């Protein structure tokens, strides 16, 4: 079972994997504990949505950067999908 967690105040998205040998957690987007405005960083990652068509992409509200990011699994950075927003809190 896979769960994606928006760890907003730590400026990252975590992937939690429940496995037979125990649980594992890894950062799949953002720089842990460091807010930033570059395309490899997030600032208060508030909400996430999994792209159900590809199953390898997350859409992330990057709230304090006033944008929505698209982030492919395993990528060192994302791409800006929408910007010049006013602190977006959700994606639907």
SULZIFEN-V664807 format. One record per backbone hydrogen bond with DSSP energy under -1.0 kcal/mol. CO is the residue of the C=O (numbers start at 0). NH is the residue of the N-H. E is the energy in kcal/mol with one decimal. If there is no record, write none. Layout:
[[CO/NH/E] [CO/NH/E]]
//
This chain:
[[0/17/-2.4] [2/15/-3.5] [4/6/-1.0] [4/13/-2.8] [5/7/-1.4] [6/9/-1.2] [6/11/-1.3] [7/10/-1.7] [9/32/-2.5] [11/6/-1.9] [12/27/-2.8] [12/28/-1.1] [13/4/-2.9] [14/25/-1.8] [15/2/-2.5] [16/23/-2.2] [18/21/-1.4] [21/18/-1.6] [23/16/-3.0] [25/14/-3.1] [28/12/-2.2] [30/33/-2.5] [37/40/-1.6] [38/77/-3.1] [42/63/-2.5] [43/62/-1.4] [46/60/-2.6] [48/58/-2.8] [50/54/-3.0] [55/72/-2.7] [56/50/-2.9] [57/70/-2.9] [58/48/-2.0] [59/68/-2.8] [60/45/-2.1] [60/62/-1.2] [61/64/-1.2] [61/66/-1.4] [62/65/-1.5] [65/84/-2.2] [66/61/-2.4] [67/80/-3.0] [67/81/-1.5] [68/59/-2.6] [69/78/-2.4] [70/57/-2.8] [71/74/-2.0] [78/69/-2.8] [81/67/-2.5]]
//
